């Protein structure tokens, strides 16, 4: 039972991460070599992924990938964490507009 649960969670994490990568490439033309997924975890809002870019080492962008149905997912850009406020994060507005649609 424990092994099955671990396998399922790992499978879902990988599947949703692949969806996140494809959506970043499709919607905002970011290829995987431009960023790192620095962490991921399961939360009540879905699977959380923190993304960082080499040109913005003090900023971490947060995304959630939720399951809509058995084989469909949605992505939500949640915001960013920054060690310093100035200058502002380069991609915040881009993610709000292109990922969240506002």
C-alpha positions in Angstrom: 0.0 0.0 0.0 2.8 2.5 0.9 4.8 1.6 -2.2 1.7 2.0 -4.4 1.0 5.4 -2.8 4.6 6.6 -3.3 4.6 5.4 -6.9 1.3 7.2 -7.7 2.5 10.5 -6.1 5.8 10.3 -8.0 4.1 9.4 -11.3 1.7 12.4 -10.8 4.5 14.7 -9.9 6.4 13.8 -13.1 3.3 13.9 -15.3 2.3 17.4 -14.0 5.9 18.7 -14.2 5.9 17.6 -17.9 2.6 19.5 -18.4 4.1 22.6 -16.7 7.2 22.4 -18.9 5.0 22.1 -22.1 2.8 25.0 -21.1 5.8 27.3 -20.4 7.2 26.4 -23.8 3.8 26.8 -25.6 2.4 29.9 -23.9 5.5 31.9 -23.0 8.1 30.3 -25.3 10.5 29.4 -22.4 12.6 26.3 -23.2 13.7 24.1 -20.3 17.3 25.2 -20.6 16.4 28.7 -19.4 15.1 27.7 -16.0 15.4 25.2 -13.2 12.6 23.7 -11.2 14.1 24.2 -7.8 11.4 22.4 -5.8 8.1 20.6 -6.0 5.6 19.4 -3.5 2.0 18.3 -3.1 -0.4 20.7 -1.5 -4.2 21.1 -1.2 -4.1 23.5 -4.2 -2.4 20.9 -6.4 1.3 20.2 -7.1 3.5 23.2 -6.4 6.5 23.9 -8.5 9.1 26.7 -7.8 11.0 27.9 -10.8 14.2 30.0 -10.9 16.1 31.5 -13.7 19.9 32.1 -13.9 19.4 35.7 -14.8 17.2 36.3 -11.7 19.0 34.3 -9.0 17.1 36.0 -6.2 13.6 35.4 -7.6 11.5 32.2 -7.4 8.3 31.9 -9.4 5.5 29.7 -8.0 3.1 27.6 -10.1 0.4 25.1 -9.2 -0.7 22.3 -11.5 -4.1 20.9 -10.8 -6.0 17.9 -12.2 -9.2 18.8 -14.0 -10.1 15.3 -15.0 -8.2 12.0 -15.2 -6.0 13.1 -18.1 -6.4 16.9 -18.1 -4.5 19.5 -16.1 -4.6 23.2 -15.5 -1.8 25.5 -14.5 -2.0 28.6 -12.3 0.8 31.1 -11.8 0.6 32.0 -8.1 3.3 34.7 -7.8 6.9 35.0 -6.8 9.2 35.1 -3.9 12.1 37.6 -3.9 15.0 38.3 -1.6 15.0 41.9 -2.8 12.1 44.0 -4.2 14.1 46.2 -6.6 14.4 45.7 -9.4 11.1 43.9 -9.8 10.9 40.4 -11.2 11.2 40.3 -15.0 8.6 37.7 -15.7 5.8 38.4 -13.2 3.5 40.3 -15.6 4.3 37.9 -18.4 3.2 34.9 -16.3 0.1 36.7 -15.1 -1.0 37.6 -18.6 -0.1 34.5 -20.5 -0.6 31.7 -17.9 -3.5 33.1 -15.8 -5.0 35.2 -18.6 -5.2 38.5 -16.9 
